[in-house]
Structure formats: C-alpha cells, structure tokens
C-alpha cells in the first residue's frame, strides 16, 4: 500500500509539473510587462503576471536553473492553468479537504522539521524564503490535496484486467530466436552526380532547401544579475541602447547573422527570442540561462527565400548523399545469430533497438530501424511461448496500471480543457 501511495504521489507531481505547449503571448507579456496584466483566463478564474512570478518560486528546479529564466515562468503559468482546471473540476465534484488535514500534512513536511519535530519558526523562515504568506501556502497545500483526490478518482476509474496482464506477462516470459544486421550508412559509397542529375534532384526536392523567414537581433549579454531591476526598468521603457551603454560587463552582439550568433548565444535563447511577438525596433526583457543574462532588440526581419542551386551545391549534394544511403542500406548479408533473447537474462550487449524489434514483431517479418548513421534490420525466427506465474502476472498488472495512468491523466486533462473556456490574453 505504501508503495502505491508513493507512486501516486510521484504521478501527482508529474501531473502538476509537466509542461504544455503554450502560446508566445506568455513570452511577450513576461518580457515586456511592468504592471500586473492578466495572462490567461480559465473559466471564471484569471491568472495574472504576479501570480506567475510568485508561483515560479515554488516550482522544483534542477540545480543551476535560474528562477528568472523564461522557461520557469512558462512552467509556472502552465501549472496555474492546470491547477485551475483541476480545482474547478474538484469543486464541481464537491471534493472537500479540511483545514485540520492541511495542517497535519504541513507538519509532516521535512523542510519544516527540527530534530524530527515540526518547528513553527522554521516553517515561517522557509515561507519567507519562498516569498509566500502562511495563508497562501496553506491554500496551495489544500489545492494539492484536492488534486490528489481527483487523481485517485481518475486512477480507480481505469483498472487493468487480469487477463490483459496475463497476456503481457506471457509475452515477457517468451523466448525468442532471431537475427539482426547493423549497417553503418557512412560507409556506403555514393556515386557522384553530374550537373543535370544535381539540377533534377534540386528541383524534385526544392522544398527541403527553402530558407525560412528569420530575424536579426542586437543582443546584450550580461555577466551578472545584480542590476536586474534597473535593467528591466530600462528595457520595459524600450531603452535598450541606454541599457547597453549604462552598465559594465556587457557584451554587445550587433546585427549579427544567426550563424555567427550561434557561436555566442545558446540556441534556446535565440529560439526564445524568435517566439516573442516583437516589432522591428522593440526589445525583450532580460532572459536568464546558465550564468549569463540576455536581452535582445529586433533590428530587422529577413523574408524567406529559396537559394539558387549555384549557391548551395554542397548542401544539395549532401542531402542527395543522405537520401542515397538511406535508400541503399539493405540487409544483403552478414546476419548475426542471437539465441533465446529474453528480458532479464541474455540480452546484455544486444542493442536496445534490436530488443525492441525482437519483442514487437511477428515471426518472419523484417523490421527496419534507423538510428543516427546506423540502420538495423531485425527478424524474429521463432517464438517459444510460455505461461507466466501469478507473481509475474501481478507485476505486469501493476506496471500496466502505472503506465496507462499517465495517458489517462493526460486524456482527463484534455477533456477538462475542452469543457472549459481558456483564453490566453493577446491571442
């Protein structure tokens, strides 16, 4: 029972913390807002800028991740949207959590214990670090307990039948014999194209060579964060050039191409800036990643186009090489024997992709898997069926129950999203 409770707790964390794909309106609002605008409406509930900033202090983060990082703010907004959906559903279902239960849970949380006992002084100290009041923290804990009830309800609505678990357990108990070959595509010789052949390949695959619209930025890279409030104040007022000249330890990358910027600025920073709805001449707020802090001003937008063949011959030839090697990677011989492949026994040293092919395919079917520069062909020769014992069936049932719960929760949340009006302000 304890193991089950522990698993449910982990899944609850998964439900609350996993991240949706969110509109670029968030980036625009978080980068450019100096007041407290509404970012989203979920049913009758509004989510404001400072709600997101405050909740960002509570999101568990990997070591080294800055809480001012835009991705953390996105995660916080996603959490608040999910929370609102589930909380409204809990209210509809008339779920209740008493204040006494909330206090009981808080008193057991390890961060508030001193010598194994709850310390109110420690409790208030930790809340001060988070920047939340006692009332706010209790409200968050009550909401989490309500959500746990919803999660239990969702889980208990879908029980894996024993006969389904028996089928899966029997499959794991099977012994399979098969063969596989791995081909290093880099070693396949590619015939050289003449000009006519190269032109034909270029025209037949022209969509692959189109250059999309892209932006050109002037980017500031700050080495420390002690001036953040002052810098953001300037950036909020679109005083980008003033910020560049007013502070020390600033690297300015001006009107650089994306190719040269890639060597200086992490790709995810550029992708983040690309997602901000800027007009030419406008700037972002600060964006933190790693040990540096960035801000960008949009200098111009370059329209997309398709380069002439003469300018990208090397790129076209490289794409031809890739497609030729993919097409000509065939299992013409060199099969390797593998015997009695069985999970938990003699699969050590066998590539994971081969095991996947062995356990997912029927006898005689040749399955192809492309991984990096390698192509695997796998065939099952023989299957020796087996009947799993009761312990194996129970283990499979537990595994399947936990595995499908993620999908069930995701589907349930999607149902709530479809039933609830959600507005991302600015869309």
C-alpha positions in Angstrom: 0.0 0.0 0.0 2.8 2.4 0.9 4.5 1.7 -2.5 1.2 2.5 -4.2 0.9 5.8 -2.3 4.4 6.7 -3.1 3.8 6.0 -6.8 0.6 8.1 -6.8 2.5 10.9 -5.1 5.1 10.9 -7.9 2.4 10.8 -10.5 0.7 13.8 -8.9 3.9 15.7 -9.2 4.1 14.6 -12.8 0.6 15.9 -13.4 1.2 19.2 -11.8 4.7 19.9 -13.2 4.7 18.5 -16.8 4.7 21.3 -19.3 2.1 22.2 -22.0 3.0 23.9 -25.3 2.0 27.5 -24.6 1.4 30.4 -26.9 4.1 33.0 -27.5 1.8 35.5 -25.7 3.4 34.5 -22.4 6.9 35.4 -23.6 5.7 38.7 -24.9 3.8 39.6 -21.7 6.6 38.4 -19.3 9.3 40.2 -21.3 7.5 43.4 -21.7 5.3 44.0 -18.7 5.9 46.4 -16.0 2.4 46.2 -14.4 0.3 43.2 -13.4 -1.7 42.2 -16.6 -4.0 39.2 -16.9 -2.1 36.5 -18.8 -4.8 33.8 -19.0 -8.4 33.2 -18.1 -9.5 29.7 -17.2 -13.3 29.6 -16.9 -14.1 32.4 -14.5 -10.6 32.4 -12.9 -7.9 34.9 -14.1 -4.2 34.3 -13.9 -2.1 37.5 -13.6 1.6 38.3 -14.1 2.4 38.4 -10.4 0.6 35.1 -9.8 3.0 33.5 -12.2 6.1 35.3 -10.7 5.1 34.1 -7.2 4.3 30.6 -8.2 7.6 30.4 -10.0 9.3 30.5 -6.6 7.6 27.2 -5.7 8.5 25.1 -8.8 11.1 22.4 -8.1 14.1 23.2 -10.3 17.2 21.3 -11.4 20.4 22.7 -9.8 21.7 25.7 -11.6 18.5 26.8 -13.2 17.7 30.5 -12.6 14.1 31.2 -11.4 14.1 34.3 -13.7 14.5 32.0 -16.7 11.6 32.5 -19.1 11.1 28.7 -19.2 10.5 28.6 -15.5 7.8 31.3 -15.8 6.3 29.3 -18.7 6.2 26.3 -16.4 4.6 28.3 -13.6 1.9 29.6 -16.0 1.2 26.0 -17.2 1.0 24.8 -13.6 -1.5 27.5 -12.7 -3.6 26.7 -15.8 -3.7 23.0 -14.9 -4.4 23.8 -11.2 -7.3 26.0 -12.2 -8.8 23.2 -14.4 -8.5 20.5 -11.8 -9.6 22.8 -8.9 -12.8 23.8 -10.8 -13.5 20.1 -11.5 -12.9 19.2 -7.8 -15.4 22.0 -6.9 -17.9 20.5 -9.4 -17.5 17.1 -7.9 -17.9 18.6 -4.3 -14.5 17.3 -3.1 -13.6 18.6 0.4 -10.3 18.9 2.3 -10.5 20.1 6.0 -8.2 22.7 7.4 -7.1 20.2 10.0 -5.9 17.8 7.3 -3.9 20.6 5.7 -2.1 21.4 9.0 -1.5 17.7 9.5 0.2 17.4 6.1 2.3 20.6 6.6 3.6 19.4 10.0 5.0 16.3 8.3 6.9 18.1 5.6 10.6 17.6 6.2 11.7 21.2 5.4 9.8 22.4 8.5 11.2 19.8 10.9 13.9 20.5 13.5 15.2 17.4 15.3 12.3 15.4 13.8 9.6 17.7 15.1 7.6 20.5 13.4 9.0 24.0 14.1 6.8 26.9 13.5 9.8 29.2 13.5 11.4 27.1 10.7 8.1 27.0 8.9 7.9 30.8 8.8 11.5 31.1 7.9 11.1 28.8 4.9 8.0 30.6 3.7 9.8 33.9 3.9 12.5 32.4 1.6 9.8 31.4 -0.9 8.1 34.8 -0.7 4.6 33.4 0.2 2.4 34.0 3.2 1.2 31.3 5.6 -2.3 31.7 4.2 -1.1 31.3 0.6 1.0 28.3 1.4 -1.9 26.6 3.2 -4.1 27.3 0.2 -1.6 25.7 -2.1 -1.4 22.6 0.1 -5.2 22.4 0.3 -5.4 22.6 -3.5 -2.7 19.8 -3.8 -4.8 17.5 -1.5 -7.9 18.2 -3.6 -6.0 17.4 -6.7 -4.8 14.1 -5.2 -8.4 13.1 -4.7 -9.1 13.8 -8.4 -6.0 11.8 -9.3 -7.2 8.8 -7.2 -10.6 9.1 -8.9 -9.1 9.0 -12.3 -6.8 6.1 -11.5 -9.6 4.0 -9.9 -11.8 4.5 -13.0 -9.4 2.5 -15.1 -8.3 -0.9 -13.7 -6.1 -3.2 -15.9 -7.9 -6.6 -16.2 -6.0 -9.6 -15.0 -6.4 -11.3 -18.4 -4.7 -8.4 -20.1 -1.9 -8.5 -17.6 -1.6 -12.3 -18.2 -1.1 -11.6 -21.9 1.6 -9.1 -21.3 3.3 -11.3 -18.7 3.2 -14.3 -21.1 4.9 -12.1 -23.7 7.7 -11.2 -21.3 8.1 -14.9 -20.4 8.6 -15.9 -24.1 11.9 -17.0 -25.5 12.6 -15.6 -29.0 15.2 -16.5 -31.5 16.1 -14.1 -34.3 18.8 -12.3 -36.3 19.9 -8.8 -36.9 22.3 -6.8 -39.0 23.6 -3.3 -38.5 24.7 -1.1 -41.4 26.9 1.9 -41.0 25.4 4.2 -43.6 28.5 6.4 -43.6 30.4 3.6 -45.2 28.1 3.3 -48.2 29.8 4.7 -51.3 27.7 7.3 -53.2 28.1 7.8 -56.9 29.0 11.4 -58.0 26.2 13.3 -59.7 26.7 15.3 -62.9 25.2 18.8 -63.3 22.0 17.6 -64.9 21.4 15.0 -62.2 22.1 17.5 -59.5 19.7 20.0 -61.0 16.9 17.4 -61.3 17.4 16.4 -57.6 17.3 20.1 -56.6 14.0 20.7 -58.4 12.4 17.4 -57.2 13.3 18.3 -53.5 13.2 22.1 -53.7 11.1 22.5 -50.5 14.0 21.0 -48.5 16.3 23.9 -49.4 14.0 26.8 -48.7 15.3 29.3 -46.1 12.5 30.4 -43.7 11.9 33.9 -42.6 14.4 34.9 -39.9 15.1 37.7 -37.5 18.2 39.8 -37.0 18.8 41.0 -33.4 21.1 43.2 -31.5 21.8 41.1 -28.3 23.2 42.1 -24.9 24.9 39.5 -22.7 25.2 40.4 -19.1 27.7 38.5 -16.9 25.9 39.1 -13.6 22.4 39.8 -12.3 22.9 42.4 -9.6 21.5 45.1 -11.9 18.4 43.2 -12.9 15.7 45.6 -11.5 17.4 48.7 -13.1 18.0 46.9 -16.4 14.4 45.6 -16.6 13.2 49.1 -15.8 15.1 50.5 -18.8 14.1 47.6 -21.0 10.4 48.0 -20.1 10.6 51.5 -21.4 12.3 50.3 -24.6 15.6 52.0 -23.5 17.7 49.1 -25.0 20.7 51.3 -26.2 20.8 53.1 -22.8 21.0 49.7 -21.1 23.8 48.7 -23.4 25.9 51.8 -22.6 25.0 52.4 -18.9 26.3 49.2 -17.3 29.6 47.4 -17.3 30.3 43.8 -18.1 28.0 43.8 -21.2 28.8 42.1 -24.4 27.0 43.6 -27.4 26.4 41.5 -30.5 25.1 43.8 -33.1 23.2 43.0 -36.4 24.9 39.5 -36.4 23.7 36.7 -38.6 22.1 33.7 -36.9 25.0 31.6 -37.9 27.6 33.8 -36.2 25.3 34.3 -33.2 25.0 30.6 -32.7 28.6 30.5 -31.6 28.0 33.2 -29.0 24.4 32.7 -27.8 22.8 29.3 -26.8 20.2 28.1 -29.4 17.4 28.0 -26.9 18.0 31.7 -26.2 17.6 32.5 -29.9 14.5 30.3 -30.1 13.0 32.1 -27.1 13.6 35.5 -28.7 12.1 34.2 -32.0 8.9 33.3 -30.1 8.4 36.8 -28.7 5.9 38.9 -30.7 8.3 41.8 -31.3 8.0 44.6 -33.8 11.1 45.9 -35.5 12.9 48.2 -33.0 11.3 46.7 -29.9 13.3 44.8 -27.3 12.7 42.0 -24.8 13.2 42.0 -21.1 16.1 40.0 -19.5 16.3 36.3 -20.2 18.5 34.2 -17.9 20.1 31.0 -18.9 23.1 29.4 -17.2 25.4 32.0 -15.8 24.5 34.8 -18.3 21.5 37.1 -18.8 20.4 38.2 -22.2 18.2 40.8 -23.8 17.5 41.4 -27.5 16.4 44.2 -29.8 14.8 43.2 -33.1 16.7 45.0 -35.8 15.0 43.6 -38.9 13.1 40.7 -40.4 14.5 38.9 -43.4 11.9 37.3 -45.7 12.2 33.7 -46.5 13.5 32.6 -49.9 14.8 29.6 -51.9 18.6 29.9 -52.7 19.8 29.3 -56.3 21.4 25.9 -56.9 24.7 27.5 -57.7 24.9 29.0 -54.2 24.1 25.8 -52.3 25.6 23.0 -54.4 27.3 21.5 -51.4 24.1 21.4 -49.4 22.2 19.8 -52.2 24.9 17.2 -52.8 24.9 16.4 -49.0 21.2 15.9 -49.0 21.5 13.6 -52.0 24.2 11.5 -50.2 21.9 11.2 -47.2 18.9 10.0 -49.2 21.0 7.6 -51.3 22.5 6.0 -48.2 19.0 5.6 -46.6 17.7 4.0 -49.8 20.6 1.7 -50.3 21.0 0.5 -46.7 19.7 -3.1 -47.3 20.3 -6.4 -45.4 22.1 -8.2 -48.3 24.0 -10.4 -45.9 26.1 -10.7 -42.8 23.3 -11.7 -40.5 24.3 -12.3 -36.9 22.7 -15.1 -34.9 21.1 -14.3 -31.5 19.6 -17.1 -29.4 16.9 -17.2 -26.7 16.6 -13.4 -26.4 14.7 -12.8 -23.2 14.3 -9.8 -20.9 16.3 -10.2 -17.7 18.6 -13.0 -19.0 20.8 -12.9 -22.0 20.1 -9.6 -23.7 23.3 -7.8 -22.3 25.3 -6.5 -25.2 22.4 -6.6 -27.7 21.4 -3.1 -28.9 18.2 -1.8 -27.4 16.7 -1.2 -30.9 17.3 -4.9 -31.6 15.4 -5.9 -28.5 12.6 -3.6 -29.5 12.4 -5.3 -32.8 12.6 -8.8 -31.4 9.7 -8.2 -29.0 7.4 -6.1 -31.2 7.4 -8.2 -34.4 6.0 -11.4 -35.6 7.9 -14.4 -37.0 9.4 -13.8 -40.4 8.8 -10.0 -40.6 12.0 -8.0 -41.3 11.8 -4.7 -39.4 13.9 -1.7 -40.2 15.1 0.9 -37.6 17.2 4.0 -38.4 19.3 5.4 -35.5 21.8 8.1 -36.2 24.1 6.9 -39.1 23.2 3.3 -38.5 20.4 1.2 -39.9 19.2 -2.0 -38.1 17.3 -4.9 -39.7 15.8 -7.3 -37.3 13.9 -10.5 -37.9 12.2 -13.0 -35.5 12.8 -16.6 -36.5 11.0 -18.5 -33.7 8.9 -17.8 -30.6 8.7 -20.3 -27.8 5.6 -19.4 -25.8 5.4 -19.6 -22.1 2.8 -19.1 -19.3 3.7 -16.6 -16.6 3.3 -17.4 -12.9 1.0 -15.4 -10.6 3.7 -13.2 -9.3 4.7 -12.2 -12.9 1.1 -11.5 -13.8 0.7 -9.3 -10.7 3.9 -7.4 -11.5 2.7 -6.8 -15.1 -0.7 -5.6 -13.8 0.9 -3.1 -11.5 3.3 -1.9 -14.3 0.5 -1.5 -16.8 -1.7 0.3 -14.3 1.0 2.9 -13.6 2.0 3.1 -17.3 -1.5 3.8 -18.5 -2.2 6.3 -15.7 -0.1 8.9 -17.4 -2.2 8.6 -20.6 -5.4 8.5 -18.6 -4.4 11.7 -16.7 -3.4 13.4 -19.9 -6.8 12.4 -21.6 -8.7 13.6 -18.5 -6.9 17.0 -18.5 -7.6 17.4 -22.2 -11.3 16.7 -21.5 -11.2 19.4 -18.9 -9.6 21.8 -21.3 -12.2 21.1 -24.0 -15.0 21.7 -21.4 -13.5 24.9 -20.0 -13.0 28.1 -21.8 -9.3 29.0 -21.7 -8.2 32.4 -23.1 -4.6 33.3 -23.5 -4.7 37.1 -23.4 -3.2 38.6 -26.6 -4.2 35.7 -28.9 
